[in-house]
């Protein structure tokens, strides 16, 4: 069996512009670039 690693593909987000996604998991609806964390630290 191969180990998948510590990461899973995220759900509950959509891309709003090139290089920016919006997290839809909590009411903050954070807009994030790669490497950033949202207000609730889910992403």
MOPAC internal coordinates of N, CA, C and O (Angstrom, degrees):
PM7 1SCF
backbone

  N    0.0000 0     0.00 0     0.00 0    0    0    0
  C    1.4489 1     0.00 0     0.00 0    1    0    0
  C    1.5307 1   108.91 1     0.00 0    2    1    0
  O    1.2310 1   120.40 1   -42.35 1    3    2    1
  N    1.3097 1   116.84 1   137.65 1    3    2    1
  C    1.4644 1   121.55 1   178.35 1    5    3    2
  C    1.5198 1   110.52 1   -95.46 1    6    5    3
  O    1.2310 1   121.29 1   -39.21 1    7    6    5
  N    1.2987 1   115.13 1   140.79 1    7    6    5
  C    1.4581 1   119.50 1   179.28 1    9    7    6
  C    1.5276 1   109.39 1   -82.12 1   10    9    7
  O    1.2310 1   120.44 1   -45.88 1   11   10    9
  N    1.3053 1   116.76 1   134.12 1   11   10    9
  C    1.4638 1   121.84 1  -175.91 1   13   11   10
  C    1.5217 1   113.10 1   -77.45 1   14   13   11
  O    1.2310 1   119.48 1   161.19 1   15   14   13
  N    1.2994 1   118.60 1   -18.81 1   15   14   13
  C    1.4556 1   121.11 1  -177.48 1   17   15   14
  C    1.5186 1   110.87 1    95.36 1   18   17   15
  O    1.2310 1   120.43 1    -1.68 1   19   18   17
  N    1.3310 1   116.79 1   178.32 1   19   18   17
  C    1.4641 1   120.42 1  -174.46 1   21   19   18
  C    1.5274 1   114.25 1   -80.91 1   22   21   19
  O    1.2310 1   119.30 1   174.84 1   23   22   21
  N    1.3365 1   118.94 1    -5.16 1   23   22   21
  C    1.4613 1   120.58 1  -174.10 1   25   23   22
  C    1.5184 1   112.17 1  -109.71 1   26   25   23
  O    1.2310 1   121.06 1   -32.76 1   27   26   25
  N    1.3284 1   115.59 1   147.24 1   27   26   25
  C    1.4580 1   122.97 1   173.34 1   29   27   26
  C    1.5178 1   107.39 1  -126.12 1   30   29   27
  O    1.2310 1   120.60 1   -27.17 1   31   30   29
  N    1.3198 1   116.46 1   152.83 1   31   30   29
  C    1.4564 1   119.53 1   176.40 1   33   31   30
  C    1.5294 1   109.12 1   -66.38 1   34   33   31
  O    1.2310 1   120.64 1   -49.97 1   35   34   33
  N    1.3071 1   116.38 1   130.03 1   35   34   33
  C    1.4676 1   121.35 1  -177.61 1   37   35   34
  C    1.5265 1   111.24 1   -77.29 1   38   37   35
  O    1.2310 1   121.41 1   -28.10 1   39   38   37
  N    1.3332 1   114.90 1   151.90 1   39   38   37
  C    1.4572 1   121.59 1   173.62 1   41   39   38
  C    1.5252 1   107.41 1  -121.78 1   42   41   39
  O    1.2310 1   120.29 1    -3.47 1   43   42   41
  N    1.3089 1   117.06 1   176.53 1   43   42   41
  C    1.4693 1   122.95 1   176.99 1   45   43   42
  C    1.5261 1   112.97 1    62.23 1   46   45   43
  O    1.2310 1   120.89 1  -127.70 1   47   46   45
  N    1.3252 1   115.90 1    52.30 1   47   46   45
  C    1.4484 1   122.54 1   175.03 1   49   47   46
  C    1.5183 1   107.61 1  -153.10 1   50   49   47
  O    1.2310 1   120.88 1   -17.25 1   51   50   49
  N    1.3020 1   115.92 1   162.75 1   51   50   49
  C    1.4589 1   120.33 1   171.81 1   53   51   50
  C    1.5301 1   108.60 1  -147.98 1   54   53   51
  O    1.2310 1   121.56 1   -26.26 1   55   54   53
  N    1.3274 1   114.61 1   153.74 1   55   54   53
  C    1.4585 1   120.28 1  -179.05 1   57   55   54
  C    1.5245 1   108.70 1   -81.71 1   58   57   55
  O    1.2310 1   120.14 1   -49.68 1   59   58   57
  N    1.3365 1   117.34 1   130.32 1   59   58   57
  C    1.4621 1   121.28 1  -179.42 1   61   59   58
  C    1.5249 1   112.24 1  -103.65 1   62   61   59
  O    1.2310 1   120.34 1   153.62 1   63   62   61
  N    1.3126 1   116.95 1   -26.38 1   63   62   61
  C    1.4588 1   122.62 1   173.84 1   65   63   62
  C    1.5209 1   107.08 1  -163.31 1   66   65   63
  O    1.2310 1   120.40 1    -6.57 1   67   66   65
  N    1.3109 1   116.85 1   173.43 1   67   66   65
  C    1.4611 1   121.20 1  -177.65 1   69   67   66
  C    1.5247 1   110.69 1   -57.60 1   70   69   67
  O    1.2310 1   120.36 1   -61.52 1   71   70   69
  N    1.3249 1   116.91 1   118.48 1   71   70   69
  C    1.4568 1   121.96 1   177.57 1   73   71   70
  C    1.5193 1   115.38 1    82.28 1   74   73   71
  O    1.2310 1   120.03 1  -175.18 1   75   74   73
  N    1.3412 1   117.55 1     4.82 1   75   74   73
  C    1.4688 1   121.05 1  -178.63 1   77   75   74
  C    1.5199 1   108.91 1  -130.01 1   78   77   75
  O    1.2310 1   120.95 1   -49.00 1   79   78   77
  N    1.3389 1   115.79 1   131.00 1   79   78   77
  C    1.4615 1   119.42 1   175.86 1   81   79   78
  C    1.5155 1   109.25 1  -121.20 1   82   81   79
  O    1.2310 1   121.13 1   -21.52 1   83   82   81
  N    1.3165 1   115.44 1   158.48 1   83   82   81
  C    1.4630 1   121.00 1   175.95 1   85   83   82
  C    1.5088 1   107.95 1  -114.09 1   86   85   83
  O    1.2310 1   120.84 1   -55.25 1   87   86   85
  N    1.3206 1   115.99 1   124.75 1   87   86   85
  C    1.4579 1   122.23 1   177.96 1   89   87   86
  C    1.5245 1   108.24 1   -79.39 1   90   89   87
  O    1.2310 1   120.34 1   -49.33 1   91   90   89
  N    1.3281 1   116.96 1   130.67 1   91   90   89
  C    1.4647 1   122.35 1  -178.99 1   93   91   90
  C    1.5250 1   111.81 1  -110.15 1   94   93   91
  O    1.2310 1   120.08 1  -163.52 1   95   94   93
  N    1.3196 1   117.45 1    16.48 1   95   94   93
  C    1.4596 1   120.63 1  -174.18 1   97   95   94
  C    1.5258 1   113.89 1   -80.71 1   98   97   95
  O    1.2310 1   119.99 1   148.17 1   99   98   97
  N    1.3154 1   117.62 1   -31.83 1   99   98   97
  C    1.4690 1   120.36 1   178.90 1  101   99   98
  C    1.5292 1   109.09 1  -132.41 1  102  101   99
  O    1.2310 1   119.58 1    -7.47 1  103  102  101
  N    1.3175 1   118.40 1   172.53 1  103  102  101
  C    1.4677 1   121.37 1  -177.73 1  105  103  102
  C    1.5348 1   115.53 1   -66.11 1  106  105  103
  O    1.2310 1   119.05 1   167.47 1  107  106  105
  N    1.3283 1   119.41 1   -12.53 1  107  106  105
  C    1.4682 1   120.84 1   179.53 1  109  107  106
  C    1.5236 1   112.05 1   -66.16 1  110  109  107
  O    1.2310 1   119.92 1   148.75 1  111  110  109
  N    1.3395 1   117.76 1   -31.25 1  111  110  109
  C    1.4709 1   123.12 1   179.43 1  113  111  110
  C    1.5361 1   111.21 1    51.00 1  114  113  111
  O    1.2310 1   120.36 1  -130.44 1  115  114  113
  N    1.3262 1   116.91 1    49.56 1  115  114  113
  C    1.4671 1   122.90 1  -177.25 1  117  115  114
  C    1.5232 1   111.66 1   -62.16 1  118  117  115
  O    1.2310 1   120.94 1   -36.72 1  119  118  117
  N    1.3211 1   115.81 1   143.28 1  119  118  117
  C    1.4620 1   122.86 1   172.46 1  121  119  118
  C    1.5234 1   106.47 1  -104.27 1  122  121  119
  O    1.2310 1   120.96 1   -58.15 1  123  122  121
  N    1.3217 1   115.78 1   121.85 1  123  122  121
  C    1.4615 1   120.63 1  -170.62 1  125  123  122
  C    1.5172 1   112.26 1  -127.64 1  126  125  123
  O    1.2310 1   121.29 1   -32.82 1  127  126  125
  N    1.3091 1   115.14 1   147.18 1  127  126  125
  C    1.4641 1   122.32 1   169.42 1  129  127  126
  C    1.5277 1   106.99 1  -102.69 1  130  129  127
  O    1.2310 1   120.64 1   -11.96 1  131  130  129
  N    1.3121 1   116.39 1   168.04 1  131  130  129
  C    1.4605 1   120.67 1  -178.30 1  133  131  130
  C    1.5242 1   110.77 1   -54.70 1  134  133  131
  O    1.2310 1   120.91 1   -48.28 1  135  134  133
  N    1.3361 1   115.87 1   131.72 1  135  134  133
  C    1.4545 1   122.05 1   177.91 1  137  135  134
  C    1.5192 1   115.16 1    89.54 1  138  137  135
  O    1.2310 1   119.90 1   168.57 1  139  138  137
  N    1.3292 1   117.80 1   -11.43 1  139  138  137
  C    1.4614 1   120.14 1   179.80 1  141  139  138
  C    1.5199 1   110.80 1   -83.02 1  142  141  139
  O    1.2310 1   120.88 1   -20.93 1  143  142  141
  N    1.3339 1   115.93 1   159.07 1  143  142  141
  C    1.4655 1   123.15 1   175.10 1  145  143  142
  C    1.5111 1   108.24 1  -116.81 1  146  145  143
  O    1.2310 1   121.04 1   -36.22 1  147  146  145
  N    1.3265 1   115.62 1   143.78 1  147  146  145
  C    1.4542 1   120.85 1   178.22 1  149  147  146
  C    1.5208 1   112.17 1   -82.87 1  150  149  147
  O    1.2310 1   120.62 1     0.11 1  151  150  149
  N    1.3184 1   116.41 1  -179.89 1  151  150  149
  C    1.4647 1   123.01 1  -177.20 1  153  151  150
  C    1.5220 1   112.61 1   -60.46 1  154  153  151
  O    1.2310 1   120.03 1   144.95 1  155  154  153
  N    1.3318 1   117.54 1   -35.05 1  155  154  153
  C    1.4687 1   119.91 1  -177.60 1  157  155  154
  C    1.5345 1   112.10 1   -96.89 1  158  157  155
  O    1.2310 1   120.00 1  -178.43 1  159  158  157
  N    1.3366 1   117.61 1     1.57 1  159  158  157
  C    1.4707 1   124.68 1   177.74 1  161  159  158
  C    1.5260 1   114.25 1    63.60 1  162  161  159
  O    1.2310 1   119.57 1  -161.04 1  163  162  161
  N    1.3316 1   118.42 1    18.96 1  163  162  161
  C    1.4619 1   120.45 1   174.94 1  165  163  162
  C    1.5233 1   109.38 1   -70.87 1  166  165  163
  O    1.2310 1   119.66 1   140.37 1  167  166  165
  N    1.3208 1   118.25 1   -39.63 1  167  166  165
  C    1.4614 1   122.82 1   179.78 1  169  167  166
  C    1.5083 1   109.08 1  -116.62 1  170  169  167
  O    1.2310 1   120.10 1   180.00 1  171  170  169

